[in-house]
Amino acid sequence: MKPIVRLSMSLWAALALLLPAAHAADFPTRPVTLIVGYAPGGGTDTVARSLAEVLSRKWGQQVIVKNRPGGTGVLGIRDLKSAAPDGYTLGIWTDSDVGNAAVRDDLGYDLVKDFDHVGQIASGGTVLVVNPSVPIKTFGDFISYAKKNPGKLNFAVVSGGGMHLDSLRIEAAAGVKTAIIGYPGTGPALTDLIAGHVDMLVLPLGVALPYIKSGAARAIAVGSTTRWAGLPDVPTLSEAVPGLESTFFYGMAGPKGMPANLTAALNAALMDALRDPKLGEKFLSMGFIPTGNSPSEFKAVIAKKLDASRTAAEQTGLKQSLQQAK
């Protein structure tokens, strides 16, 4: 009997090791949810829905985008942290999430330590736009107008996020003061810019592009290191102020504790989706560059961006001003 008992236990041990692998191989067997911590219509939402369409087709299961706006992405990330680590709830992150984490100590999560990182989705440059009614056509015009009218330009920002930091850096580089107006996401801020309730905004190029093309918004400068082919006449920020840039990323993460082979399978699915020609064309048309990297590489991107954002938050005084406003 003893040899049989030992064999039986060995078989159970082997089965226990194989179960996670089988789970990853079968994944998914039901709908998958992508949490977006922002309102519909912004860059993160656009990327999530574009990716969800491709993954739904490849997986043969519905991929649902769940918008959970609040606290500049905070509510969505908290939901992700508390989700089961089974791969069926994932989050789409952006620079604003990192910027927020750099200026707040009350989030209840650590973007580096408390999640399993799946991979980067896309990256790109931002664009500084103004409402066409504002008499600003160049970065030089912005400096001149803002100096003649201190505090009168309404500069919309996604409160506490990475582009909030970039907006303050642009303001500081220009040596001017504007009225900073906070918003919970890019979508609402852009809506108010188009309506003329605010004067200017920094946002992902692809999100702004349709409005620039239609004349509803005027592009002043792009944040990428080189001019974008789709807007060849729009200069870069660094042409006006050497070294001044404004870029962003999108990436996918899951709750902490997902089996390593499940994370690897999710990364493989993401990389496969990013090779889809139609998705690539769509991203490029919106000014996004499909990126793709490993879970460890994406984790390193988050850590590096977080360190840089913390430095920028201290230099611009954003963290102190947000704490004083409480």
C-alpha positions in Angstrom: 0.0 0.0 0.0 2.8 2.4 0.8 4.2 2.6 -2.7 0.6 3.3 -4.0 0.1 6.0 -1.5 3.4 7.6 -2.4 2.5 7.4 -6.1 -0.9 8.9 -5.5 0.6 11.8 -3.6 3.1 12.4 -6.4 0.3 12.4 -8.9 -1.6 15.0 -6.9 1.5 17.2 -6.6 2.0 17.0 -10.3 -1.6 17.8 -11.0 -1.4 20.8 -8.7 1.6 22.1 -10.7 -0.3 21.6 -13.9 -3.5 23.3 -12.9 -2.2 26.9 -13.4 -0.8 25.9 -16.7 -4.1 24.4 -17.8 -5.9 27.5 -16.6 -3.6 29.8 -18.7 -4.0 27.5 -21.7 -7.8 27.6 -21.5 -8.0 31.4 -20.7 -10.5 33.0 -21.2 -13.6 30.9 -20.8 -15.8 33.9 -20.0 -15.9 37.7 -20.6 -12.9 39.8 -19.5 -13.2 43.3 -18.1 -10.8 46.1 -18.8 -11.1 48.8 -16.1 -10.5 52.4 -17.3 -10.4 54.9 -14.5 -11.6 57.8 -16.7 -14.8 58.9 -18.4 -15.5 57.7 -22.0 -14.0 59.7 -24.8 -10.5 60.2 -23.5 -7.2 58.7 -24.7 -7.2 55.8 -22.2 -10.8 54.9 -23.1 -10.1 55.0 -26.8 -7.0 52.7 -26.4 -9.0 50.3 -24.2 -11.9 50.0 -26.6 -9.6 49.6 -29.6 -7.7 46.9 -27.9 -10.9 45.2 -26.5 -12.2 44.8 -30.0 -9.1 43.0 -31.2 -8.8 40.8 -28.0 -12.5 39.8 -28.2 -12.0 38.6 -31.8 -8.8 36.7 -31.0 -10.1 35.2 -27.7 -13.6 34.4 -28.9 -14.8 36.0 -25.6 -16.3 39.4 -25.0 -13.9 42.0 -23.6 -15.8 44.7 -21.8 -14.5 48.2 -21.1 -15.7 49.4 -17.7 -15.3 53.1 -17.1 -14.7 53.9 -13.4 -14.0 57.7 -13.3 -13.0 59.3 -10.1 -9.9 60.8 -8.4 -7.9 60.9 -11.6 -8.0 57.1 -12.1 -7.8 56.3 -8.4 -11.2 54.5 -8.1 -10.5 52.3 -11.1 -7.1 51.3 -9.8 -8.5 50.5 -6.3 -11.1 48.3 -8.0 -8.3 46.5 -9.9 -6.3 46.0 -6.7 -9.2 44.3 -5.0 -10.1 42.1 -8.0 -9.5 38.4 -8.1 -6.0 37.6 -9.6 -7.5 35.3 -12.3 -6.9 37.5 -15.4 -10.6 38.3 -15.8 -10.2 41.8 -14.5 -7.4 44.0 -15.9 -6.7 47.7 -15.9 -5.5 50.1 -18.6 -3.1 52.7 -17.2 -1.6 55.9 -18.5 0.7 58.7 -17.4 -2.0 60.4 -15.4 -2.1 57.4 -13.1 1.7 57.7 -12.5 1.5 61.5 -12.1 -1.3 61.1 -9.5 0.7 58.5 -7.6 3.7 60.9 -7.5 1.7 63.7 -5.8 -0.6 61.8 -3.4 0.3 59.7 -0.4 -3.3 58.6 0.4 -4.1 56.3 -2.6 -3.9 53.0 -0.7 -1.8 51.3 -3.4 1.7 51.3 -4.9 1.7 51.1 -8.7 5.0 49.2 -8.7 4.5 46.7 -5.8 0.8 46.1 -5.6 0.1 44.9 -9.1 1.2 42.4 -11.7 2.3 44.3 -14.9 1.2 42.7 -18.2 2.8 45.0 -20.8 2.9 48.4 -22.4 0.4 49.0 -25.1 1.3 52.3 -26.8 3.2 55.6 -26.4 3.2 58.9 -28.1 3.5 62.7 -27.8 1.0 65.1 -26.5 -0.2 68.4 -28.2 -0.8 71.8 -26.7 -4.1 73.1 -28.2 -6.2 76.2 -27.7 -9.7 77.2 -28.5 -9.7 78.9 -31.9 -11.2 82.1 -30.4 -8.0 82.6 -28.4 -5.5 84.9 -30.3 -2.7 82.4 -30.0 -1.2 80.6 -33.0 2.4 79.9 -31.9 4.2 79.2 -28.7 5.6 82.7 -28.9 2.1 84.0 -29.1 1.3 82.0 -26.0 4.2 83.6 -24.1 3.4 87.1 -25.3 -0.4 86.9 -24.6 0.1 85.3 -21.2 2.6 87.9 -20.1 0.2 90.7 -21.2 -2.7 89.0 -19.5 -1.3 87.3 -16.4 -3.7 84.7 -14.9 -6.4 85.3 -17.6 -5.7 82.2 -19.7 -7.6 79.2 -18.5 -5.3 76.2 -18.7 -7.3 72.9 -18.4 -5.5 70.0 -16.8 -6.3 66.4 -15.7 -5.9 67.1 -12.0 -2.8 65.6 -10.4 -1.9 63.5 -13.5 1.2 63.4 -15.7 -0.2 66.0 -18.1 -1.0 68.3 -15.1 2.8 68.1 -14.4 3.6 68.7 -18.1 1.2 71.7 -18.2 3.0 73.3 -15.2 6.4 72.6 -16.8 5.2 74.3 -20.0 4.0 77.3 -17.9 7.3 77.5 -16.1 9.4 77.1 -19.3 7.4 80.0 -20.8 7.8 82.1 -17.7 4.1 82.8 -17.4 1.2 82.3 -15.1 -2.2 80.9 -16.1 -5.4 79.9 -14.3 -5.1 76.2 -13.9 -8.6 74.5 -14.1 -8.7 70.8 -12.9 -10.7 68.1 -14.6 -11.3 64.4 -13.7 -10.3 63.2 -17.2 -9.2 64.3 -20.7 -12.7 63.8 -22.2 -14.5 66.4 -20.0 -11.6 68.9 -20.4 -11.6 68.6 -24.2 -15.4 69.1 -24.2 -15.0 72.3 -22.3 -12.2 73.5 -24.5 -14.3 73.0 -27.6 -17.2 74.8 -26.0 -14.9 77.7 -25.1 -15.2 77.3 -21.4 -11.4 76.9 -21.1 -8.6 78.3 -23.3 -5.9 75.7 -23.6 -5.1 72.0 -22.8 -2.4 69.5 -23.1 -3.7 66.0 -24.2 -2.6 63.0 -26.3 -2.2 63.9 -29.9 -4.5 61.2 -31.2 -7.4 62.3 -29.0 -7.1 65.9 -30.2 -6.4 65.2 -33.9 -10.1 65.0 -35.1 -10.8 68.3 -33.5 -7.6 69.9 -34.9 -8.5 68.6 -38.3 -12.1 70.0 -38.1 -10.9 73.4 -36.8 -12.6 73.0 -33.4 -9.1 73.2 -31.7 -5.9 74.8 -32.8 -2.6 73.0 -32.3 0.2 75.2 -31.0 3.0 72.6 -30.4 3.5 68.8 -30.2 5.3 67.3 -27.2 7.2 64.6 -29.1 10.9 64.9 -29.8 10.3 65.4 -33.6 7.4 66.9 -35.6 4.6 64.5 -36.3 4.1 63.5 -39.9 0.3 64.1 -39.6 0.8 67.7 -38.6 4.1 68.7 -40.3 3.5 72.4 -39.8 3.1 72.2 -36.1 6.5 72.7 -34.3 7.6 70.7 -31.2 7.8 72.2 -27.8 11.5 71.7 -27.8 11.8 74.0 -30.9 10.5 76.8 -28.6 12.2 75.7 -25.4 15.2 73.3 -25.9 14.7 70.1 -23.9 11.0 70.6 -23.2 9.0 67.5 -24.0 5.6 66.0 -23.2 5.0 62.3 -23.9 2.7 59.6 -22.6 2.2 55.8 -22.5 -0.7 53.3 -22.1 -0.2 49.9 -20.5 -2.0 46.9 -19.0 -1.8 45.6 -15.5 -3.6 43.1 -13.3 -4.2 42.4 -9.6 -1.2 41.1 -7.6 -1.0 37.4 -7.4 -1.8 36.2 -10.9 0.1 33.0 -11.7 3.3 33.7 -13.6 2.2 31.6 -16.6 -1.2 33.5 -16.7 0.7 36.8 -16.8 2.9 35.5 -19.6 -0.2 34.3 -21.5 -1.8 37.7 -21.1 1.4 39.4 -22.3 1.5 37.0 -25.3 -2.1 37.9 -26.2 -1.3 41.6 -25.9 1.7 41.3 -28.1 -0.3 39.4 -30.6 -3.0 42.0 -30.6 -0.5 44.8 -31.2 0.7 42.9 -34.3 -2.9 43.2 -35.7 -2.5 45.5 -38.8 -5.8 47.2 -38.4 -5.1 48.0 -34.7 -1.6 49.3 -35.6 -3.0 51.5 -38.4 -5.7 52.8 -36.0 -3.1 53.7 -33.3 -0.8 55.3 -35.8 -3.6 57.4 -37.3 -4.3 58.7 -33.8 -0.7 59.5 -33.1 -0.1 56.5 -30.9 2.8 54.2 -31.5 2.1 50.5 -30.7 4.8 49.6 -28.3 4.6 46.2 -26.6 7.2 44.9 -24.0 7.5 42.3 -21.4 5.9 42.4 -17.9 9.3 43.2 -16.3 10.0 45.9 -18.8 6.7 47.6 -18.3 7.2 47.4 -14.5 10.5 49.2 -15.1 8.8 51.9 -17.2 6.3 52.5 -14.4 9.1 52.8 -11.8 11.2 55.1 -13.9 8.3 57.3 -14.8 7.2 57.4 -11.1 10.6 58.6 -10.0 10.7 61.3 -12.7 7.2 62.4 -11.9 8.0 62.7 -8.2 11.0 64.9 -9.1 8.8 67.1 -11.4 6.1 67.4 -8.7 8.6 68.7 -6.2 10.2 71.1 -8.7 6.9 72.5 -9.9 5.4 72.7 -6.4 2.4 70.6 -7.5 2.5 68.2 -4.6 2.7 71.0 -2.0 -0.2 72.9 -3.7 -2.4 69.9 -3.8 -1.7 69.2 -0.1 -2.5 72.8 0.9 -5.8 72.7 -1.1 -7.1 69.8 1.1 
